């Protein structure tokens, strides 16, 4: 209880600074966060794509993916989903809604740029020039599956995701030592990956990587050999069928967590 109250008191100042940061700074720190979250996604795919048992594969991916958020926290990068906690500052009257939206806009743009830099660099930079068909197919299947979600399903999975992401960020900020911060950040993120929730910034990497792979000359042979259809994997579905509902869900989940956490721990003392 004491740690939670201390976090809320300190986070008001953090929220104020985040809402007042310049657009240039937010974009640059957002690019870093997008790249790091994408690295978590890439590493988790590399570690799990050849595992035949789907439960074991998801467990391995869940244990690896949190490295991305841990690096974000340690470097001070700006992640859109975590910055939904700025809503706490709005609730406390310390941050204007316009300041919160200022942060979200530029951080989201930076996250998108950072994610695309990684996905384009990795997929178009020669990594698939020789072999790696199984890895490519795994990445393509992931991207296509995400683009095949119904709008409502993607929205709800986005809510569940960001409740856990904001829990991870909050508990990591409460921790004192570096190891405690890493563990606090990792546990909720592992849970959301295993549960199959949807994270907008991670999807910026996952889906764009699939789209870039789809455009490679050898992709036709991969898909023909595996008898795999990617009818839903388009740039339009990326933005409208996945990124839009997942982002909205992330906002609702993050703000809901912030409101509940703030409400439960900032109650006036009983008379």
C-alpha atoms as an extended CHARMM CRD file, in Angstrom:
* protein
*
       271  EXT
         1         1  UNK       CA              0.0000000000        0.0000000000        0.0000000000  PROA      1               0.0000000000
         2         2  UNK       CA              2.7850000000        2.4290000000        0.9180000000  PROA      2               0.0000000000
         3         3  UNK       CA              4.6990000000        1.6380000000       -2.2750000000  PROA      3               0.0000000000
         4         4  UNK       CA              1.5620000000        2.2270000000       -4.3470000000  PROA      4               0.0000000000
         5         5  UNK       CA              0.8930000000        5.5970000000       -2.7190000000  PROA      5               0.0000000000
         6         6  UNK       CA              4.4950000000        6.6360000000       -3.2380000000  PROA      6               0.0000000000
         7         7  UNK       CA              4.2990000000        5.6080000000       -6.8840000000  PROA      7               0.0000000000
         8         8  UNK       CA              1.1470000000        7.6680000000       -7.4380000000  PROA      8               0.0000000000
         9         9  UNK       CA              2.6820000000       10.7360000000       -5.7990000000  PROA      9               0.0000000000
        10        10  UNK       CA              5.8410000000       10.4230000000       -7.8950000000  PROA      10              0.0000000000
        11        11  UNK       CA              4.0390000000        9.5760000000      -11.1090000000  PROA      11              0.0000000000
        12        12  UNK       CA              2.1680000000       12.8740000000      -11.1290000000  PROA      12              0.0000000000
        13        13  UNK       CA              5.5260000000       14.6070000000      -11.6300000000  PROA      13              0.0000000000
        14        14  UNK       CA              6.5300000000       12.0550000000      -14.2700000000  PROA      14              0.0000000000
        15        15  UNK       CA              3.2260000000       12.5910000000      -16.0940000000  PROA      15              0.0000000000
        16        16  UNK       CA              3.7210000000       16.3620000000      -16.0760000000  PROA      16              0.0000000000
        17        17  UNK       CA              7.1990000000       16.0040000000      -17.5920000000  PROA      17              0.0000000000
        18        18  UNK       CA              5.9660000000       13.5700000000      -20.2180000000  PROA      18              0.0000000000
        19        19  UNK       CA              3.1000000000       15.8660000000      -21.2030000000  PROA      19              0.0000000000
        20        20  UNK       CA              5.4070000000       18.8840000000      -21.5440000000  PROA      20              0.0000000000
        21        21  UNK       CA              8.2820000000       17.2320000000      -23.4330000000  PROA      21              0.0000000000
        22        22  UNK       CA              8.9920000000       18.5510000000      -26.9080000000  PROA      22              0.0000000000
        23        23  UNK       CA              7.6800000000       16.7230000000      -29.9470000000  PROA      23              0.0000000000
        24        24  UNK       CA             11.2140000000       16.0580000000      -31.1560000000  PROA      24              0.0000000000
        25        25  UNK       CA             12.2770000000       14.4470000000      -27.8910000000  PROA      25              0.0000000000
        26        26  UNK       CA              9.1340000000       12.3210000000      -27.7230000000  PROA      26              0.0000000000
        27        27  UNK       CA              9.5740000000       11.1260000000      -31.3120000000  PROA      27              0.0000000000
        28        28  UNK       CA             13.2130000000       10.1440000000      -30.7400000000  PROA      28              0.0000000000
        29        29  UNK       CA             12.4840000000        8.3200000000      -27.4770000000  PROA      29              0.0000000000
        30        30  UNK       CA              9.4460000000        6.7770000000      -29.1660000000  PROA      30              0.0000000000
        31        31  UNK       CA             11.5990000000        5.4760000000      -32.0230000000  PROA      31              0.0000000000
        32        32  UNK       CA             13.9000000000        3.8540000000      -29.4670000000  PROA      32              0.0000000000
        33        33  UNK       CA             10.9650000000        2.2120000000      -27.6740000000  PROA      33              0.0000000000
        34        34  UNK       CA              9.4240000000        0.9580000000      -30.9260000000  PROA      34              0.0000000000
        35        35  UNK       CA             12.7410000000       -0.5870000000      -31.9130000000  PROA      35              0.0000000000
        36        36  UNK       CA             13.2210000000       -2.2170000000      -28.4890000000  PROA      36              0.0000000000
        37        37  UNK       CA              9.6910000000       -3.6490000000      -28.3110000000  PROA      37              0.0000000000
        38        38  UNK       CA             10.1780000000       -4.9560000000      -31.8370000000  PROA      38              0.0000000000
        39        39  UNK       CA             13.4320000000       -6.5770000000      -30.7280000000  PROA      39              0.0000000000
        40        40  UNK       CA             11.5180000000       -8.3460000000      -27.9810000000  PROA      40              0.0000000000
        41        41  UNK       CA              9.0730000000       -9.6040000000      -30.5980000000  PROA      41              0.0000000000
        42        42  UNK       CA             11.8280000000      -10.6420000000      -32.9880000000  PROA      42              0.0000000000
        43        43  UNK       CA             13.8010000000      -12.4490000000      -30.2800000000  PROA      43              0.0000000000
        44        44  UNK       CA             10.7210000000      -14.2790000000      -29.0260000000  PROA      44              0.0000000000
        45        45  UNK       CA              9.8920000000      -15.4310000000      -32.5600000000  PROA      45              0.0000000000
        46        46  UNK       CA             13.4570000000      -16.6050000000      -33.1610000000  PROA      46              0.0000000000
        47        47  UNK       CA             13.3950000000      -18.5850000000      -29.9140000000  PROA      47              0.0000000000
        48        48  UNK       CA             10.0240000000      -20.2540000000      -30.4760000000  PROA      48              0.0000000000
        49        49  UNK       CA              9.2960000000      -20.6220000000      -34.2050000000  PROA      49              0.0000000000
        50        50  UNK       CA             10.7740000000      -24.1510000000      -34.5340000000  PROA      50              0.0000000000
        51        51  UNK       CA              9.0390000000      -25.5490000000      -31.4260000000  PROA      51              0.0000000000
        52        52  UNK       CA              6.2560000000      -27.8980000000      -32.5510000000  PROA      52              0.0000000000
        53        53  UNK       CA              4.2880000000      -27.9270000000      -29.3030000000  PROA      53              0.0000000000
        54        54  UNK       CA              2.2020000000      -24.7010000000      -29.4190000000  PROA      54              0.0000000000
        55        55  UNK       CA              1.9350000000      -24.4180000000      -25.6300000000  PROA      55              0.0000000000
        56        56  UNK       CA              5.6830000000      -24.7030000000      -25.1590000000  PROA      56              0.0000000000
        57        57  UNK       CA              6.2880000000      -22.2790000000      -28.0430000000  PROA      57              0.0000000000
        58        58  UNK       CA              3.9920000000      -19.6900000000      -26.4580000000  PROA      58              0.0000000000
        59        59  UNK       CA              5.6400000000      -20.1610000000      -23.0730000000  PROA      59              0.0000000000
        60        60  UNK       CA              9.1030000000      -19.6130000000      -24.5700000000  PROA      60              0.0000000000
        61        61  UNK       CA              7.8920000000      -16.5410000000      -26.4540000000  PROA      61              0.0000000000
        62        62  UNK       CA              6.3050000000      -15.2270000000      -23.2750000000  PROA      62              0.0000000000
        63        63  UNK       CA              9.5440000000      -15.5860000000      -21.3560000000  PROA      63              0.0000000000
        64        64  UNK       CA             11.6160000000      -13.8180000000      -24.0300000000  PROA      64              0.0000000000
        65        65  UNK       CA              9.3160000000      -10.9970000000      -25.1520000000  PROA      65              0.0000000000
        66        66  UNK       CA              9.4730000000       -8.9800000000      -21.8710000000  PROA      66              0.0000000000
        67        67  UNK       CA             13.1160000000       -8.1690000000      -22.6170000000  PROA      67              0.0000000000
        68        68  UNK       CA             11.7600000000       -5.4230000000      -24.8700000000  PROA      68              0.0000000000
        69        69  UNK       CA              9.8450000000       -3.6460000000      -22.0970000000  PROA      69              0.0000000000
        70        70  UNK       CA             12.6830000000       -4.1330000000      -19.6230000000  PROA      70              0.0000000000
        71        71  UNK       CA             15.0180000000       -2.3370000000      -22.0270000000  PROA      71              0.0000000000
        72        72  UNK       CA             12.4370000000        0.4270000000      -22.5040000000  PROA      72              0.0000000000
        73        73  UNK       CA             12.2320000000        0.9970000000      -18.7450000000  PROA      73              0.0000000000
        74        74  UNK       CA             15.9870000000        0.9480000000      -18.2170000000  PROA      74              0.0000000000
        75        75  UNK       CA             16.7110000000        3.3340000000      -21.1170000000  PROA      75              0.0000000000
        76        76  UNK       CA             13.9150000000        5.8090000000      -20.3690000000  PROA      76              0.0000000000
        77        77  UNK       CA             12.4110000000        5.3320000000      -23.8320000000  PROA      77              0.0000000000
        78        78  UNK       CA              8.8210000000        6.4310000000      -24.4640000000  PROA      78              0.0000000000
        79        79  UNK       CA              6.2620000000        3.6790000000      -25.0940000000  PROA      79              0.0000000000
        80        80  UNK       CA              2.7110000000        4.6300000000      -26.0690000000  PROA      80              0.0000000000
        81        81  UNK       CA              1.0320000000        1.8400000000      -24.1220000000  PROA      81              0.0000000000
        82        82  UNK       CA              2.9230000000        2.6330000000      -20.9290000000  PROA      82              0.0000000000
        83        83  UNK       CA              2.2740000000        6.3470000000      -21.3670000000  PROA      83              0.0000000000
        84        84  UNK       CA             -1.4520000000        5.6740000000      -21.0790000000  PROA      84              0.0000000000
        85        85  UNK       CA             -0.6750000000        5.9490000000      -17.3520000000  PROA      85              0.0000000000
        86        86  UNK       CA             -0.4610000000        9.7310000000      -17.8890000000  PROA      86              0.0000000000
        87        87  UNK       CA             -4.2270000000        9.5280000000      -17.3710000000  PROA      87              0.0000000000
        88        88  UNK       CA             -3.3880000000        9.3630000000      -13.6450000000  PROA      88              0.0000000000
        89        89  UNK       CA             -1.9960000000       12.8870000000      -13.9020000000  PROA      89              0.0000000000
        90        90  UNK       CA             -5.1780000000       14.0000000000      -15.6510000000  PROA      90              0.0000000000
        91        91  UNK       CA             -7.3120000000       12.5040000000      -12.8820000000  PROA      91              0.0000000000
        92        92  UNK       CA             -5.2480000000       14.3230000000      -10.2560000000  PROA      92              0.0000000000
        93        93  UNK       CA             -5.5720000000       17.6350000000      -12.0950000000  PROA      93              0.0000000000
        94        94  UNK       CA             -1.8390000000       17.9020000000      -12.7390000000  PROA      94              0.0000000000
        95        95  UNK       CA             -1.9360000000       17.2470000000      -16.5070000000  PROA      95              0.0000000000
        96        96  UNK       CA             -4.2440000000       18.7150000000      -19.1370000000  PROA      96              0.0000000000
        97        97  UNK       CA             -5.9310000000       16.3710000000      -21.5910000000  PROA      97              0.0000000000
        98        98  UNK       CA             -4.2290000000       18.3030000000      -24.3890000000  PROA      98              0.0000000000
        99        99  UNK       CA             -0.8420000000       17.5490000000      -22.7970000000  PROA      99              0.0000000000
       100       100  UNK       CA             -1.6510000000       13.8470000000      -22.5550000000  PROA      100             0.0000000000
       101       101  UNK       CA             -2.7400000000       13.7600000000      -26.2050000000  PROA      101             0.0000000000
       102       102  UNK       CA              0.4270000000       15.6620000000      -27.1780000000  PROA      102             0.0000000000
       103       103  UNK       CA              2.5000000000       12.8910000000      -25.6220000000  PROA      103             0.0000000000
       104       104  UNK       CA              0.4400000000       10.0710000000      -27.1070000000  PROA      104             0.0000000000
       105       105  UNK       CA              0.5370000000       11.4740000000      -30.6340000000  PROA      105             0.0000000000
       106       106  UNK       CA              4.2860000000       11.9590000000      -30.9060000000  PROA      106             0.0000000000
       107       107  UNK       CA              5.2280000000        8.8460000000      -28.9580000000  PROA      107             0.0000000000
       108       108  UNK       CA              2.8930000000        6.7180000000      -31.0790000000  PROA      108             0.0000000000
       109       109  UNK       CA              4.4410000000        8.1360000000      -34.2460000000  PROA      109             0.0000000000
       110       110  UNK       CA              7.9250000000        7.4610000000      -32.9070000000  PROA      110             0.0000000000
       111       111  UNK       CA              6.9880000000        3.9120000000      -31.9100000000  PROA      111             0.0000000000
       112       112  UNK       CA              5.6770000000        3.3000000000      -35.4170000000  PROA      112             0.0000000000
       113       113  UNK       CA              8.8550000000        4.5880000000      -37.0450000000  PROA      113             0.0000000000
       114       114  UNK       CA             11.0850000000        2.5490000000      -34.7340000000  PROA      114             0.0000000000
       115       115  UNK       CA              9.0880000000       -0.6210000000      -35.3530000000  PROA      115             0.0000000000
       116       116  UNK       CA              9.2370000000       -0.1900000000      -39.1360000000  PROA      116             0.0000000000
       117       117  UNK       CA             12.9640000000        0.5250000000      -39.0690000000  PROA      117             0.0000000000
       118       118  UNK       CA             13.5360000000       -2.8150000000      -37.3670000000  PROA      118             0.0000000000
       119       119  UNK       CA             11.0920000000       -4.8470000000      -39.4600000000  PROA      119             0.0000000000
       120       120  UNK       CA             12.2880000000       -3.3800000000      -42.7510000000  PROA      120             0.0000000000
       121       121  UNK       CA             15.9470000000       -3.6430000000      -41.8180000000  PROA      121             0.0000000000
       122       122  UNK       CA             15.6400000000       -7.2470000000      -40.7260000000  PROA      122             0.0000000000
       123       123  UNK       CA             13.4140000000       -8.5800000000      -43.4940000000  PROA      123             0.0000000000
       124       124  UNK       CA             14.7370000000       -6.5400000000      -46.4170000000  PROA      124             0.0000000000
       125       125  UNK       CA             18.3720000000       -6.4150000000      -45.3500000000  PROA      125             0.0000000000
       126       126  UNK       CA             19.3220000000       -9.8040000000      -46.7170000000  PROA      126             0.0000000000
       127       127  UNK       CA             18.4060000000      -11.9620000000      -43.7370000000  PROA      127             0.0000000000
       128       128  UNK       CA             16.0900000000      -14.0640000000      -45.9040000000  PROA      128             0.0000000000
       129       129  UNK       CA             18.2930000000      -14.2010000000      -48.9970000000  PROA      129             0.0000000000
       130       130  UNK       CA             19.2960000000      -17.7940000000      -48.2420000000  PROA      130             0.0000000000
       131       131  UNK       CA             16.9590000000      -20.1840000000      -46.4760000000  PROA      131             0.0000000000
       132       132  UNK       CA             15.0700000000      -19.3910000000      -43.2640000000  PROA      132             0.0000000000
       133       133  UNK       CA             11.8440000000      -20.5030000000      -44.9210000000  PROA      133             0.0000000000
       134       134  UNK       CA             10.4040000000      -21.8970000000      -41.6690000000  PROA      134             0.0000000000
       135       135  UNK       CA             11.0940000000      -18.6570000000      -39.8320000000  PROA      135             0.0000000000
       136       136  UNK       CA              9.5920000000      -16.5990000000      -42.6620000000  PROA      136             0.0000000000
       137       137  UNK       CA              6.4410000000      -18.7070000000      -42.6940000000  PROA      137             0.0000000000
       138       138  UNK       CA              6.0620000000      -18.3470000000      -38.9220000000  PROA      138             0.0000000000
       139       139  UNK       CA              6.3350000000      -14.5570000000      -39.2220000000  PROA      139             0.0000000000
       140       140  UNK       CA              3.8830000000      -14.4800000000      -42.1230000000  PROA      140             0.0000000000
       141       141  UNK       CA              1.3530000000      -16.6400000000      -40.2430000000  PROA      141             0.0000000000
       142       142  UNK       CA              1.5770000000      -14.4020000000      -37.1860000000  PROA      142             0.0000000000
       143       143  UNK       CA              0.9960000000      -11.2570000000      -39.2370000000  PROA      143             0.0000000000
       144       144  UNK       CA             -1.8970000000      -12.7790000000      -41.1720000000  PROA      144             0.0000000000
       145       145  UNK       CA             -3.5640000000      -14.0590000000      -37.9950000000  PROA      145             0.0000000000
       146       146  UNK       CA             -3.4060000000      -10.6180000000      -36.4060000000  PROA      146             0.0000000000
       147       147  UNK       CA             -4.9520000000       -9.0560000000      -39.5080000000  PROA      147             0.0000000000
       148       148  UNK       CA             -7.7460000000      -11.6570000000      -39.4370000000  PROA      148             0.0000000000
       149       149  UNK       CA             -9.1560000000      -10.6500000000      -36.0490000000  PROA      149             0.0000000000
       150       150  UNK       CA            -12.6550000000       -9.2070000000      -35.8750000000  PROA      150             0.0000000000
       151       151  UNK       CA            -12.7250000000       -5.5350000000      -34.8380000000  PROA      151             0.0000000000
       152       152  UNK       CA            -14.4090000000       -6.2560000000      -31.5090000000  PROA      152             0.0000000000
       153       153  UNK       CA            -12.0830000000       -9.1380000000      -30.7280000000  PROA      153             0.0000000000
       154       154  UNK       CA             -8.9890000000       -7.0440000000      -31.4160000000  PROA      154             0.0000000000
       155       155  UNK       CA            -10.4150000000       -4.2300000000      -29.2700000000  PROA      155             0.0000000000
       156       156  UNK       CA            -11.0650000000       -6.5070000000      -26.2800000000  PROA      156             0.0000000000
       157       157  UNK       CA             -7.6630000000       -8.1910000000      -26.5910000000  PROA      157             0.0000000000
       158       158  UNK       CA             -6.1190000000       -4.7150000000      -26.6240000000  PROA      158             0.0000000000
       159       159  UNK       CA             -7.8670000000       -3.8250000000      -23.3590000000  PROA      159             0.0000000000
       160       160  UNK       CA             -6.5700000000       -6.9320000000      -21.6020000000  PROA      160             0.0000000000
       161       161  UNK       CA             -3.0810000000       -6.3220000000      -22.9220000000  PROA      161             0.0000000000
       162       162  UNK       CA             -2.6650000000       -2.7960000000      -21.6430000000  PROA      162             0.0000000000
       163       163  UNK       CA             -4.0540000000       -3.5130000000      -18.2110000000  PROA      163             0.0000000000
       164       164  UNK       CA             -1.0970000000       -5.8800000000      -17.8420000000  PROA      164             0.0000000000
       165       165  UNK       CA              1.4080000000       -3.5640000000      -19.5420000000  PROA      165             0.0000000000
       166       166  UNK       CA              0.4830000000       -0.6510000000      -17.2670000000  PROA      166             0.0000000000
       167       167  UNK       CA              0.6620000000       -3.0020000000      -14.2690000000  PROA      167             0.0000000000
       168       168  UNK       CA              4.1550000000       -3.9850000000      -15.4130000000  PROA      168             0.0000000000
       169       169  UNK       CA              5.2790000000       -0.3630000000      -15.7720000000  PROA      169             0.0000000000
       170       170  UNK       CA              3.7600000000        0.6710000000      -12.4380000000  PROA      170             0.0000000000
       171       171  UNK       CA              5.2540000000       -2.1910000000      -10.4630000000  PROA      171             0.0000000000
       172       172  UNK       CA              8.6390000000       -1.7180000000      -12.1350000000  PROA      172             0.0000000000
       173       173  UNK       CA              8.6350000000        1.9570000000      -11.1100000000  PROA      173             0.0000000000
       174       174  UNK       CA              7.7990000000        0.9280000000       -7.5390000000  PROA      174             0.0000000000
       175       175  UNK       CA             10.7820000000       -1.4360000000       -7.3550000000  PROA      175             0.0000000000
       176       176  UNK       CA             14.0960000000       -0.2080000000       -5.9840000000  PROA      176             0.0000000000
       177       177  UNK       CA             16.8050000000       -2.4390000000       -7.4850000000  PROA      177             0.0000000000
       178       178  UNK       CA             17.4610000000       -3.1460000000      -11.1470000000  PROA      178             0.0000000000
       179       179  UNK       CA             16.7500000000       -6.8540000000      -10.7760000000  PROA      179             0.0000000000
       180       180  UNK       CA             13.4670000000       -6.1550000000       -8.9830000000  PROA      180             0.0000000000
       181       181  UNK       CA             12.4290000000       -3.7440000000      -11.7580000000  PROA      181             0.0000000000
       182       182  UNK       CA             13.1950000000       -6.3800000000      -14.4120000000  PROA      182             0.0000000000
       183       183  UNK       CA             11.1910000000       -9.0860000000      -12.6370000000  PROA      183             0.0000000000
       184       184  UNK       CA              8.2930000000       -6.7330000000      -11.9150000000  PROA      184             0.0000000000
       185       185  UNK       CA              8.1430000000       -5.7410000000      -15.5890000000  PROA      185             0.0000000000
       186       186  UNK       CA              8.5410000000       -9.2780000000      -16.9280000000  PROA      186             0.0000000000
       187       187  UNK       CA              5.8220000000      -11.1720000000      -15.0410000000  PROA      187             0.0000000000
       188       188  UNK       CA              2.7080000000       -9.3130000000      -16.3510000000  PROA      188             0.0000000000
       189       189  UNK       CA              4.1630000000       -9.1680000000      -19.8670000000  PROA      189             0.0000000000
       190       190  UNK       CA              4.7870000000      -12.9070000000      -19.8930000000  PROA      190             0.0000000000
       191       191  UNK       CA              1.1520000000      -13.3610000000      -18.8760000000  PROA      191             0.0000000000
       192       192  UNK       CA             -0.1910000000      -11.1750000000      -21.7130000000  PROA      192             0.0000000000
       193       193  UNK       CA              1.9000000000      -12.9660000000      -24.3460000000  PROA      193             0.0000000000
       194       194  UNK       CA              0.7990000000      -16.4030000000      -23.1520000000  PROA      194             0.0000000000
       195       195  UNK       CA             -2.8250000000      -15.2150000000      -22.9970000000  PROA      195             0.0000000000
       196       196  UNK       CA             -2.6390000000      -13.9800000000      -26.6000000000  PROA      196             0.0000000000
       197       197  UNK       CA             -3.5310000000      -10.3420000000      -25.9290000000  PROA      197             0.0000000000
       198       198  UNK       CA             -2.8200000000       -7.6470000000      -28.5210000000  PROA      198             0.0000000000
       199       199  UNK       CA             -0.2250000000       -4.8760000000      -28.1170000000  PROA      199             0.0000000000
       200       200  UNK       CA             -0.3600000000       -2.0560000000      -30.6730000000  PROA      200             0.0000000000
       201       201  UNK       CA              3.3610000000       -1.2980000000      -30.7130000000  PROA      201             0.0000000000
       202       202  UNK       CA              4.3700000000       -4.9600000000      -30.8830000000  PROA      202             0.0000000000
       203       203  UNK       CA              1.9170000000       -5.3590000000      -33.7750000000  PROA      203             0.0000000000
       204       204  UNK       CA              3.5700000000       -2.4660000000      -35.5690000000  PROA      204             0.0000000000
       205       205  UNK       CA              6.6010000000       -4.7560000000      -35.7890000000  PROA      205             0.0000000000
       206       206  UNK       CA              4.9090000000       -8.1420000000      -36.2300000000  PROA      206             0.0000000000
       207       207  UNK       CA              2.5390000000       -7.1300000000      -39.0260000000  PROA      207             0.0000000000
       208       208  UNK       CA              4.9060000000       -4.8360000000      -40.9100000000  PROA      208             0.0000000000
       209       209  UNK       CA              7.5400000000       -7.5970000000      -40.8430000000  PROA      209             0.0000000000
       210       210  UNK       CA              5.0130000000       -9.9490000000      -42.4150000000  PROA      210             0.0000000000
       211       211  UNK       CA              4.0780000000       -7.3830000000      -45.0410000000  PROA      211             0.0000000000
       212       212  UNK       CA              7.7140000000       -6.7570000000      -45.9630000000  PROA      212             0.0000000000
       213       213  UNK       CA              8.3430000000      -10.5220000000      -46.1490000000  PROA      213             0.0000000000
       214       214  UNK       CA              5.2850000000      -10.9420000000      -48.3530000000  PROA      214             0.0000000000
       215       215  UNK       CA              6.8590000000       -8.5810000000      -50.8560000000  PROA      215             0.0000000000
       216       216  UNK       CA             10.0800000000      -10.5790000000      -51.2370000000  PROA      216             0.0000000000
       217       217  UNK       CA             10.5050000000      -12.4760000000      -54.5550000000  PROA      217             0.0000000000
       218       218  UNK       CA             10.9550000000      -15.8190000000      -52.7760000000  PROA      218             0.0000000000
       219       219  UNK       CA              7.7380000000      -15.4170000000      -50.7870000000  PROA      219             0.0000000000
       220       220  UNK       CA              5.6710000000      -16.9120000000      -53.6380000000  PROA      220             0.0000000000
       221       221  UNK       CA              7.6430000000      -20.1520000000      -53.4520000000  PROA      221             0.0000000000
       222       222  UNK       CA              7.3840000000      -20.2580000000      -49.6400000000  PROA      222             0.0000000000
       223       223  UNK       CA              3.6370000000      -19.8230000000      -49.7180000000  PROA      223             0.0000000000
       224       224  UNK       CA              3.1560000000      -22.3050000000      -52.5580000000  PROA      224             0.0000000000
       225       225  UNK       CA              5.2290000000      -24.9950000000      -50.8490000000  PROA      225             0.0000000000
       226       226  UNK       CA              3.4430000000      -24.5350000000      -47.5340000000  PROA      226             0.0000000000
       227       227  UNK       CA              0.0260000000      -24.1420000000      -49.2070000000  PROA      227             0.0000000000
       228       228  UNK       CA             -0.4830000000      -21.0080000000      -47.1190000000  PROA      228             0.0000000000
       229       229  UNK       CA             -2.9260000000      -18.2470000000      -48.0450000000  PROA      229             0.0000000000
       230       230  UNK       CA             -2.4440000000      -14.6930000000      -46.7910000000  PROA      230             0.0000000000
       231       231  UNK       CA             -5.6660000000      -13.1100000000      -47.9690000000  PROA      231             0.0000000000
       232       232  UNK       CA             -5.9750000000      -10.8740000000      -44.9070000000  PROA      232             0.0000000000
       233       233  UNK       CA             -2.3830000000       -9.6600000000      -44.8260000000  PROA      233             0.0000000000
       234       234  UNK       CA             -2.6670000000       -6.2230000000      -46.4300000000  PROA      234             0.0000000000
       235       235  UNK       CA             -1.5920000000       -2.7250000000      -45.4400000000  PROA      235             0.0000000000
       236       236  UNK       CA             -5.2440000000       -1.7360000000      -45.2210000000  PROA      236             0.0000000000
       237       237  UNK       CA             -6.0410000000       -4.5280000000      -42.7520000000  PROA      237             0.0000000000
       238       238  UNK       CA             -2.8840000000       -3.6770000000      -40.8240000000  PROA      238             0.0000000000
       239       239  UNK       CA             -4.1800000000       -0.1770000000      -40.1050000000  PROA      239             0.0000000000
       240       240  UNK       CA             -7.9600000000       -0.6610000000      -40.0240000000  PROA      240             0.0000000000
       241       241  UNK       CA             -8.5540000000       -4.2470000000      -38.8760000000  PROA      241             0.0000000000
       242       242  UNK       CA             -5.7640000000       -4.4790000000      -36.3160000000  PROA      242             0.0000000000
       243       243  UNK       CA             -3.8930000000       -1.3100000000      -35.4030000000  PROA      243             0.0000000000
       244       244  UNK       CA             -7.0240000000        0.8490000000      -34.9910000000  PROA      244             0.0000000000
       245       245  UNK       CA             -9.0430000000       -1.4670000000      -32.6900000000  PROA      245             0.0000000000
       246       246  UNK       CA             -5.9870000000       -2.6520000000      -30.7640000000  PROA      246             0.0000000000
       247       247  UNK       CA             -4.8330000000        0.9230000000      -30.1660000000  PROA      247             0.0000000000
       248       248  UNK       CA             -8.3030000000        1.9280000000      -28.9540000000  PROA      248             0.0000000000
       249       249  UNK       CA             -8.3610000000       -1.1250000000      -26.7090000000  PROA      249             0.0000000000
       250       250  UNK       CA             -4.9130000000       -0.3090000000      -25.3440000000  PROA      250             0.0000000000
       251       251  UNK       CA             -6.0840000000        3.2120000000      -24.4940000000  PROA      251             0.0000000000
       252       252  UNK       CA             -9.1840000000        1.9240000000      -22.6970000000  PROA      252             0.0000000000
       253       253  UNK       CA             -7.2060000000       -0.7330000000      -20.8340000000  PROA      253             0.0000000000
       254       254  UNK       CA             -4.4600000000        1.6680000000      -19.7920000000  PROA      254             0.0000000000
       255       255  UNK       CA             -6.8380000000        4.3980000000      -18.6600000000  PROA      255             0.0000000000
       256       256  UNK       CA             -9.0350000000        1.8690000000      -16.8660000000  PROA      256             0.0000000000
       257       257  UNK       CA             -6.0380000000        0.5270000000      -14.9620000000  PROA      257             0.0000000000
       258       258  UNK       CA             -4.8760000000        4.0590000000      -14.1340000000  PROA      258             0.0000000000
       259       259  UNK       CA             -8.3250000000        5.0530000000      -12.8650000000  PROA      259             0.0000000000
       260       260  UNK       CA             -8.7750000000        1.9270000000      -10.7390000000  PROA      260             0.0000000000
       261       261  UNK       CA             -5.2780000000        2.0940000000       -9.2980000000  PROA      261             0.0000000000
       262       262  UNK       CA             -5.5790000000        5.7920000000       -8.5260000000  PROA      262             0.0000000000
       263       263  UNK       CA             -9.0940000000        5.4290000000       -7.1010000000  PROA      263             0.0000000000
       264       264  UNK       CA             -8.1680000000        2.5290000000       -4.8130000000  PROA      264             0.0000000000
       265       265  UNK       CA             -5.0330000000        4.1270000000       -3.3880000000  PROA      265             0.0000000000
       266       266  UNK       CA             -6.0290000000        7.7970000000       -3.1540000000  PROA      266             0.0000000000
       267       267  UNK       CA             -9.0860000000        7.3810000000       -1.0010000000  PROA      267             0.0000000000
       268       268  UNK       CA             -9.4500000000        9.8300000000        1.9140000000  PROA      268             0.0000000000
       269       269  UNK       CA             -8.7160000000        8.3850000000        5.3200000000  PROA      269             0.0000000000
       270       270  UNK       CA            -11.7110000000        7.1110000000        7.2740000000  PROA      270             0.0000000000
       271       271  UNK       CA            -12.9910000000        9.3980000000       10.0150000000  PROA      271             0.0000000000
